[in-house]
Amino acid sequence: MDKKIRILVLTSSTGGGHDARAQAFAQWCFALYKHGVDVRTEQMLEKSSVINRWGVSLYNWIQIRLPFLHNLFFAAIELLSILNRSSVTLGRAYYHSVLEEYQPHLILSVHDCLNRGYFQYARKLLGEEKVRCVTYCGEFSGGWGYSRNWIETSVDMFISRTATARDFAIKHGMPTEKTRVRGHLMRPQAMLETFTEKERIRFRRRELGLNPDRFTVFLATGGNGANNHRELLPVLLKQASNLQVIAICGRNHETYNELMHWRSNHPELPLFIEGYTDVMHLLIQASDVIVTRGGTTTCAKALHYGCPIIFNGFNGVMPQEKLTWKFFRNGARSQKIESASDFAPIIDDWMANPAAFSQYRSEFISMQYPDDQTELIEDIISLAEEVTETQATRYPFPPEDVKVD
């Protein structure tokens, strides 16, 4: 009888954070348990229903074009908590086929719309004692934007990124004994590739072609390329003698081409340009400050590496992004900009008064909290082992032949 642990991860590409956490979980399982744990990841919304697929596309269009409209979209999506009270309504046939074929021992949801109904249906099909269900909620805090779809009280384990978000879930019905606070869920690579100051200087100079000692501003974006780089670069140009810039464009080829042309006409501002990147964790470490929307994955990395954030609120802030900004505003007085005119005073003040930036950076770093991701993975695997009645072999991390300073 096959005793390999099988875990089904439910995700969706609304933004990039959910998929990033699903990928990180799969990589961690292999890093810690090798072939003893099999992970199957399904973009369940897109693959299961035409209506769901259309909703995902609309979400991403709103995120890029008109973020403020997401307040209406979010309110509509909350109705799924009614549709999926005890079973899956849209896309049930595909979900049924995946469960029947794969026979998972544990289902991990990293998306708010893939908890309610999905856990109940899996237990009904596979048997109450044949499957365990876990939610990993990546929100930073609670309030408007924290979907009620996260809170499915029949879950076996509910994992929150922060204690603030955990407390909100408990307040709205999640049994306390089922909750865990386990911090970020990032790829193992992010833990292994941490710069020393000497390595940071070398990376700036050799990999980015930038000055190793100059104040570095990172203009970031998600994979879909929503950005306001062209509005922000003229502000930074005025401080060209004091700073330099890293700008990434995601999969937005139009922005990439525009920035390449802009750079050729403004040689006085040192500027590194990249499209989509797989080394976000290195670029964050190479930066002094990052300008980004309130996406949880990017902000989690910035906090992990101690890179202060300026929040991009151009064209409004999506409800989920408000949760992130609120967490950092309350904890470190992080600022939000809605135009280039909001951005200029912040940068000008920091360049004229470095102590002001140092104070903000100290407050930002003070918000860091323990996030041993191996503990998170072990919690989930232990729950799956209750079903298989076997113990997966745990391998050391970091691998014994890798030395980490």
Buried (B, 14 or more C-beta within 10 A) or exposed (E): EEEEBBBBBBBBBBBBBBBBBBBBBBBBBBBBBEEBBBBEBBBBBBBBBEEBBEBBEBBBEBBBEEBEBBBEBBEEBBEBBEEBEEBBEBBBEBBBEBBEEBBBBBBBBBBBBBBBBBBBBBBEBBEEEEBBBBBBBBBBBBEEBBBBBBBBEEBBBBBBBBEBBBBBBBEEEBEEEBBBBBBBBBBBBBBBBBBEEEBBBEBBEEEBEBBBEBBBBBBBBBBBBBBBBBBBBBBBBBBBEBBBBBBBBBEBEEBBEBBEEBBEEBEEBBBBBBBBBEBBBBBBBBBBBBBBBBBBBBBBBBBBBBBBBBBBBBBBBBBBBBBBBBBBBEBBEBBBBBEBEBBBEBBBEBBEEEEEBEEBBEBBBEBEEEBEBBEBBBBBBEBBBEBBEEEBEBEEBEEEEEEEE
